[in-house]
Amino acid sequence: MNPIRTEHFLWSEERHLSRIQPTAMETSATFSVDGHLKLGSNRQAMLKHKGDLAVPKTRLGIWTEQGTSWFSANEWDLYPGYYQRDSLLVSHAYHRQQHLLITAFDRPDELDFGFIRMLTIKNQSNSPKSFKLLLHQQSLLPNSDDQTTFYVPEERALIHHQEHISTLVAARFDEDVPVRYEAGSFDKNWNNELGTIRFSPLAVGSAESMIVIEMNIKENQELKGAMWVVHNQSLSELEDAHFHIKNEFI
């Protein structure tokens, strides 16, 4: 199978990106993920945001002393949708210089508000590797004027609020794997030269965020973790979805 290399590559849920299709006008403006990991909305939301309403994008990459390398870069061999059955989608990304194999298992969450991505990171080299795994959550409604992102420390989650929609993003790895959550613009907060991010628990006017995970993997070692993205109008329903998902990993 030939790898895909393209700057427009969309991995798993982004691979299924499609413009929201309008449904009946009477339907409430809730968002859900169907069996193909596509976001659905109502006609009212579609008419209001027709030009820019799309699935929120979660960009993945790594940082090493050579700088930031997103999965769309040329040094990655990508196998999106390597295996798909029902609502399960398996994808692979292999970094040729670092000899890192990252496998993603994507599926909808139990309440059907978003998706869960199980991540397996394997060092396929004969030497230990230290790097940072980067999860960059981009704006659901890029042209919205009403945007706020904040970190909830007791839940270890980021919440993005845009007009009528709230999106929650979280990640879990082993307790000894440091995970940092930061709200706000990637361009303003991320220092590519040093691989550091500015402390920012609250961002007004931005619906971006970063999750930075410090990885130290021995030769031929494998680490496992998970991330999830769920969205809803109701913060209480968003909290319920988060509660159901995080209990899977306790």
C-alpha positions, -999 to 999 in steps of 0.1 A, spaced: 0 0 0 14 34 -10 16 61 17 -2 93 12 18 126 14 -1 158 10 -3 191 29 -41 188 26 -42 154 43 -70 149 68 -64 121 93 -94 99 104 -122 123 115 -108 150 92 -105 125 64 -143 123 65 -147 160 65 -179 171 47 -200 203 48 -229 200 72 -261 189 54 -293 207 65 -320 187 82 -355 198 91 -360 234 103 -379 221 134 -349 201 147 -330 215 177 -294 227 171 -277 197 186 -245 182 171 -238 145 168 -215 121 151 -230 95 129 -216 61 120 -192 76 95 -178 101 120 -195 130 102 -209 159 122 -246 167 117 -265 199 124 -298 216 117 -309 238 89 -309 269 111 -272 265 120 -264 257 84 -280 289 71 -262 310 98 -228 295 92 -231 282 57 -197 295 46 -175 281 74 -193 254 94 -173 222 93 -160 194 115 -136 207 141 -100 197 132 -76 180 155 -41 183 141 -15 158 154 22 160 153 55 157 172 82 180 184 119 170 185 151 191 184 145 193 147 113 212 153 76 206 149 65 179 124 28 176 117 15 144 102 10 162 69 47 167 65 68 148 40 87 128 66 56 109 75 42 79 57 5 80 62 -21 52 58 -54 68 66 -84 45 69 -61 15 68 -89 -6 82 -126 3 86 -155 -17 99 -188 -2 109 -179 29 130 -143 18 138 -115 34 118 -79 24 121 -51 46 107 -13 45 107 14 72 106 51 63 104 79 88 109 108 76 87 136 95 105 125 89 141 112 54 134 80 61 153 48 42 144 16 59 156 -17 40 153 -51 55 158 -83 36 165 -113 60 161 -149 54 171 -179 74 182 -184 79 219 -212 61 238 -235 91 238 -228 99 201 -216 134 208 -182 130 192 -153 106 188 -127 87 209 -93 81 195 -71 54 210 -35 60 203 -6 36 203 29 50 199 57 26 193 94 32 191 106 9 163 143 19 167 171 4 187 176 36 208 154 55 233 134 85 219 123 117 237 97 139 219 65 158 225 32 146 210 11 176 199 -27 177 197 -38 210 182 -76 216 184 -86 241 157 -117 263 156 -151 248 147 -164 282 135 -133 301 124 -151 334 116 -171 335 149 -168 366 170 -181 348 201 -152 324 211 -138 314 245 -116 285 255 -107 275 291 -90 247 310 -109 228 337 -82 214 360 -104 191 380 -116 174 348 -83 177 330 -101 189 299 -104 220 277 -137 235 268 -142 256 237 -173 278 235 -185 292 201 -219 308 199 -243 279 205 -218 251 206 -194 239 233 -166 214 225 -147 195 251 -112 181 243 -92 158 267 -65 132 267 -53 104 290 -20 86 292 -3 68 320 0 89 352 38 92 348 34 108 313 32 146 317 3 162 298 -2 199 295 -33 217 284 -32 252 270 -60 275 257 -56 299 228 -38 305 195 -11 280 185 8 307 167 9 329 197 15 303 224 38 277 208 76 282 207 88 259 179 125 265 186 123 254 222 94 231 220 76 250 248 41 265 252 32 296 271 10 291 301 -26 300 290 -55 285 309 -80 310 295 -84 325 260 -111 350 251 -116 354 214 -100 321 205 -114 286 200 -80 269 196 -61 248 222 -30 226 225 -24 194 244 13 187 248 23 152 259 59 145 269 71 111 255 101 91 267 101 57 250 127 30 253 138 11 223 110 -11 209 87 2 236 50 9 231 29 35 249 -9 37 248 -33 66 255 -65 82 243 -80 115 233 -116 125 227 -135 154 212 -172 158 221 -196 187 214 -231 198 224 -252 229 232 -256 218 268 -226 220 291 -243 194 314 -247 169 285 -211 176 276 -201 168 311 -221 136 310 -203 125 278 -169 134 293 -178 114 325 -188 83 305 -156 84 284 -130 91 311 -145 63 332 -133 39 305 -97 48 313 -98 48 351 
